[in-house]
């Protein structure tokens, strides 16, 4: 059997196509496991994982913690708000202190882009990036592609549009890398102010008309407007954003095909998508959450298998 | 590398019929019994026995599943190669059922130890039996013995028993291979 080409999951940028296929094939088996009456396997009973969250998170943290527990790993949790980081400790010191408690793997979310890469060069543990600033969020992109594969039978050749706040989104960048690696066509759509200037250098097309983008695509991934990352105003008002870039049922029903709606959560209901869209059969938002656990189990399992005893 | 034939196609066929008859002796109509092939190689034998019981012995209520033990193995991170997972297909509850594990070769017993743990995710069986085509009786690491066996083989550790099936290699034959 092949193994992952990497020792850490720092970003989709560092993976190849075979890695993604291996992760998905392993996730298939874990998806079956988490639907059993007893949802736990003993594989990682001698592995300890630290979840370091230097930034708020609900579902990613829960999803990782559940994935780790379903694999029988020992788990310790850390959030920056209750830690010595506030007292001025550096990232490497914080992590090395935790590692001296014999931790094998670190799952880290950090507000600074590249924090995971930096850490992987300075500490002896397997690192999983659970989001680094506006840079990458690899497990989210993997679970998004996995959900597309599950719903449409594959990712190759599919048209995927990522709608919304591309500028501040780590989900967008990781998704672009992951989708392109698997042979999908990617467009981004949103207000010009929220689309990075050189995005086309990644090989994605920009579409500022939502209807045109939806008519083109098989899948629309609706991103959240990240107000917390905006220091200035990027569009006149939320109402105007919704009018131009929000998806409602009328718009969806007026298309001549049934497209798949995705959202990484948390949803601002009534802003990027309306409630009737979020709760419709076309939306696979809750499947994404379920698949998140299976995909994270696969990533953790495959990385753990590379940690030598 | 030299190899000698332990069982040819005709002998495999006779053994399969005998094993099927032994199962019928203990389980009659199979209403309270489920057959579980151990992935990856036990599935061929399990499929073959299930077909035989259905077609030759006209037993209608055969329930067959396949159990993957990868995530329950005790050698995770101990070998050079990572462990590849296979599919588990068990669409029935094993609670209070007689479970028959089916595997091609019983060697160290570690796979069966893993299977005993893995099957608990699907309920608490009434009892568990083990059927194996080849029993390498002097190679056991654990106190595990087959309930039904096709052929007992005395092989040394340096030798390998290779089971080929019509479905995966074009013919039914069992070889003893010197590594």
Contacts between the chains, C-beta under 8 A, distances in Angstrom:
chain1	res1	chain2	res2	distance
A	1	B	81	6.1
A	1	B	82	5.7
A	1	B	83	7.3
A	1	B	84	3.5
A	3	B	81	7.5
A	3	B	82	4.6
A	25	B	85	7.6
A	26	B	85	5.8
A	28	B	87	7.7
A	29	B	68	6.7
A	29	B	70	7.4
A	29	B	71	7.6
A	29	B	85	4.1
A	29	B	86	7.4
A	29	B	87	6.9
A	29	B	88	7.2
A	32	B	87	7.3
A	32	B	88	5.5
A	33	B	71	6.8
A	33	B	88	7.7
A	33	B	121	7.6
A	36	B	121	4.6
A	36	B	122	6.5
A	37	B	93	7.9
A	37	B	121	6.6
A	37	B	122	6.6
A	37	B	123	6.7
A	38	B	120	6.6
A	38	B	121	4.0
A	38	B	122	7.8
A	39	B	121	7.8
A	40	B	121	7.7
A	41	B	71	3.6
A	41	B	72	6.2
A	41	B	118	8.0
A	41	B	121	8.0
A	42	B	71	7.3
A	42	B	72	6.1
A	42	B	117	7.0
A	43	B	71	4.6
A	43	B	72	7.6
A	43	B	73	8.0
A	43	B	76	5.3
A	44	B	76	7.8
A	46	B	77	7.9
A	71	B	71	7.9
A	301	B	71	7.7
A	302	B	82	7.0
A	304	B	76	8.0
A	304	B	77	7.0
A	305	B	76	6.7
A	305	B	77	6.0
A	305	B	82	4.2
A	305	B	83	7.0
A	306	B	82	7.5
A	307	B	77	6.4
A	308	B	77	7.1
A	309	B	77	5.6
A	309	B	78	6.7
